[in-house]
Amino acid sequence: MNPLGAKRLLFVTYGGGHAHMIYPVVHALRATEAFERGRITIGVLGLPAATYTLNTNDIDCLRFRDFLDPAQDADAIAWGEELARQHHSPTVGVSREDSVAYLGLNYKDLVLQHGEAKAAELFAQRGRQCFLPLHAMARIFDRLKPDFVVTSNSPRAEAAALAVANDRGIPSLAMTDLFTGLGGYVLKAGSITFLNELAQEMFLADGLVDPVASEFHLTGNPAFDKILALPHGKMPGWMERHFPGAGGRKAVLHADMPAWWDAVNKRSYFKTEADVTAELEACYMATMANGAAYLVRPHPSQDRAFYERWLVGRSDAFLASDCPLHELLTNVDLLLARSTTVGLEAALMRKRILQVEADRHPDLPLAAMGVAWGSRGYAQLPGEIGRALGDDAAFAAILAEMPRKLPTQPAALKIAGIVLEKLHLA
């Protein structure tokens, strides 16, 4: 039930970090006088893995299946069933029903836009990356009649939501997450928020935003708001309880990742098993050279069993997958990372960071910003780790740089304020 005259807000989000950007803004808007007095209503469309994150953060959301009409969409259901047999993954919070509706409506949209033969060709070439569900999103807008649309910077359904909003003259806002986006996808929202000034400059330089079409705002990223409130000091006895073999030494955490953006060739570089082994060996040996304990935390998508096998016989090395990430970051002495967002979270927590092969990672330029040390390569790691652990004067300079380069205040309240201002409700 929509209160008479209330402005309807529609959030559209995928899962992962995108949903973690959305829900703090929804909560911030719920806390406003405008919401309490019924001057705004808030709807959230979760796509598809977003539903788990949203539901566990007290947000009921709509899904594509809520807009599937069995009489009108028999073809979409048939396509969805066929695609789900190959592409449905029973991950947490994603039901087969959701996958069928999402895949089916998106594929039907592809057929409506390009015809059956071309749609099949596009999907064979690009998979779901070719989706842009303009017709489905128009149907959703017809039903919900939004007055303002909020997304993150993902393509596909979020891009379709912005396109339909623009076509209908509905104001919109898109939140960018890190320092740049996907090449070739220009973010077309009336307002765009950025992590910081450098991120805005990088999006502009990469041609991913248009300053004529969009108004820019430096707000931070709401997904990181909770990190700003975390304690920075070590917890007495935490390391001994979780890693008793560390023996009271300094602890170096290596946050691994399966791939990174190759800025030279403009593509993702996926690490081979040999690449992973070489990086583990280099980081481990360099840590040992400094008399510290080595902790490694693989990315959730990496094979944990591989790391367990590699750790056999290394009494000074430990798998750090099972403890909460932020507690782990709080209690280690140094983080080794490439371009994983764990590095940015550690910077927001004011931790010592050494960015591995920093020159290869301009998409997450922690060292270039002055908030981390930068490693030149594996051969130099022993000395670089030693300096990062022991050079207190250099770390003091890094600490002084962090509040100048990274957000210090929550982003969600700022973004909620922009939305209300655009609706003339601030």
C-alpha positions, 0 to 999 in steps of 0.5 A: 500500500502506497501512502497518498502522494508518497515518492516511490524509491526503487533499488535494483541490485545484484549480489556480492558487494553490490547488495552490501552497498545497497542495504545501508542506504535503505536503512539510512532512508528508513531512519529519516523523517521523510520515511517515518511520515510516509513521504517515501516508500522503498522497494528493492529488487534483488537479482538473484544472489542479492536476496540472501544478503538483503534478507539477512539484513532485514530487507524483504525484496522483490525478485524477477519471479514476482514479475513472471506471468505463467500465461504471458511467459510460457516461452521465458519459463521454457528457456529458463528451465533449459538454461537452469539445467546448465547454469543454476548453482544452488548457492546460498539464497538462490532457489531454482525458481529464482534462477529459472525466472531470472534466466528465462526473462533475461533470455526472452528479452535477448530474443525480443531484442535480437531474434532467436538465432542472434540471441543463441549466438550471443549467449553462446559467446558471452553467457549471461554477460550479454543480458540487458533486460529492457523489456522485463525492466519496463514491465517492472517499472509499469507495475511499481511506478518508481519516482527515483531509481538507485543501483550500483555500477553493475551492468545487465539488469542494473544498466537496464533499470537506468536505461528505462529510468532515463527513457521515462525521465525518472531521476536516478543515482548509481553508486560506484564501488572501487576505483574503476568499472568494467570497460565498455560499460558507460554508467548512465545515471543522473547522479553518481557516487564515488569512493573518493576523488581518485576513483572519480578521476579514474572512471572519467579517464577510462570513459566510463562516466559522462560529466555532462549527463551525470552529477558527481558526488564523493561519498565513499562506499556504503559497503565499507561503512561498518568497517569504519566503526571497527576497533583498530587495536589488537585483542589480547590473546586472540592470536594465541587462541586461534593460531597457538603455533604462531608463538607470540611472533609478529604475524603476516597475513597473505590474502590470496585471490584467483585473478586480477585485472590485466590493465595492459591487455584489458582483460582478467588474468586468471592465475594458474596453479603454478602462479599460486604456488610461486606466490605462496612460496615467495610470500612464505619465504620472505616472511620466514626471513623476517622471523614472523608467522605466515598466515594465508587466506585464500579467496572463497572461490579458491580450492581450500584443499590446495592450500591445505596440501601446500601447508603440510610440513610448514610449522610456521605457516597457518591457514586463516580461512575460518576466523572472521576476516575483520578480527583477523585483520585487527590482530595481524601485523602486516597484510600482503595483498594484490588488488583484493578488496581485503586490502582496501578494508585493511587500509580503512582499518589503518593497518600496515599493508604491502601491495604485492607487485603494486605496479601491476594493479592500477585498478586498486592503487593502494601503494600509489595513493600512499596508503600502503607500501608497494612491492616491486617483485618477489625477489625484493619481498624479504627486505620490503616485508622487513621495512613494512614491519619495522619502519614506524616513521614510514607507517606514521606517514601512511597513517597521516595519508589515509584520512586524506585519501580514504573516507572517514565518515559513513557513506550511506547517510550522505547518499540518502541525503542526495536521494532526498535532495533530488526528490525535494524532501531534504 
